[in-house]
């Protein structure tokens, strides 16, 4: 993903979508077509109480409860 430069008032802000996703205060994750968790941002890990190595790389069904 590339950065986009935005001018707000007299300030120049560099906007990078990946930075937004990684640093969002909303839990965000991606899952492969096979159901493997590819990515989780830090907020999601904090909410769920997992370290990245405990969560990413596992099947999403391991974390869904009925």
C-alpha positions in Angstrom: 0.0 0.0 0.0 1.3 3.4 -0.8 1.1 6.5 1.3 -1.1 9.4 0.4 -0.2 13.0 1.3 -3.1 15.2 2.6 -2.9 18.9 3.4 -5.0 19.9 6.4 -5.0 23.6 7.1 -1.2 24.4 6.9 -0.2 20.9 8.0 0.9 18.1 5.6 -0.2 14.6 6.8 1.0 11.4 5.3 -1.8 8.8 5.3 -0.9 5.2 5.0 -3.8 2.7 5.1 -1.6 0.0 6.6 -0.7 2.3 9.5 -4.4 3.0 10.1 -5.2 -0.8 10.2 -2.3 -1.6 12.5 -3.0 1.3 14.9 -6.8 1.3 14.8 -8.8 1.3 18.0 -11.0 -1.2 16.3 -10.1 -4.9 16.4 -9.3 -5.9 12.8 -8.2 -9.3 11.5 -7.9 -11.0 8.1 -8.7 -14.7 7.4 -7.5 -16.7 4.4 -10.0 -18.6 2.2 -9.1 -21.7 4.2 -10.0 -20.0 7.5 -6.5 -19.4 8.8 -6.0 -16.0 10.6 -3.4 -14.1 8.5 -3.3 -10.9 10.5 -4.6 -9.3 13.6 -3.9 -5.8 14.7 -2.7 -5.1 18.3 -6.2 -3.9 19.4 -7.8 -7.2 18.5 -5.0 -9.1 20.3 -5.5 -6.9 23.4 -9.2 -7.4 23.4 -9.0 -11.2 23.1 -6.0 -11.5 25.4 -3.7 -13.4 23.0 -0.1 -12.8 21.8 0.3 -12.6 18.1 2.0 -16.0 17.9 -1.0 -17.6 19.8 -3.6 -16.2 17.5 -2.2 -15.6 14.0 -1.7 -18.8 12.0 -4.5 -20.7 13.7 -7.9 -21.6 12.2 -10.6 -19.0 13.0 -12.9 -21.8 14.4 -10.5 -22.2 17.3 -11.6 -18.8 18.6 -15.4 -18.9 17.8 -17.6 -20.3 20.5 -21.3 -21.3 20.1 
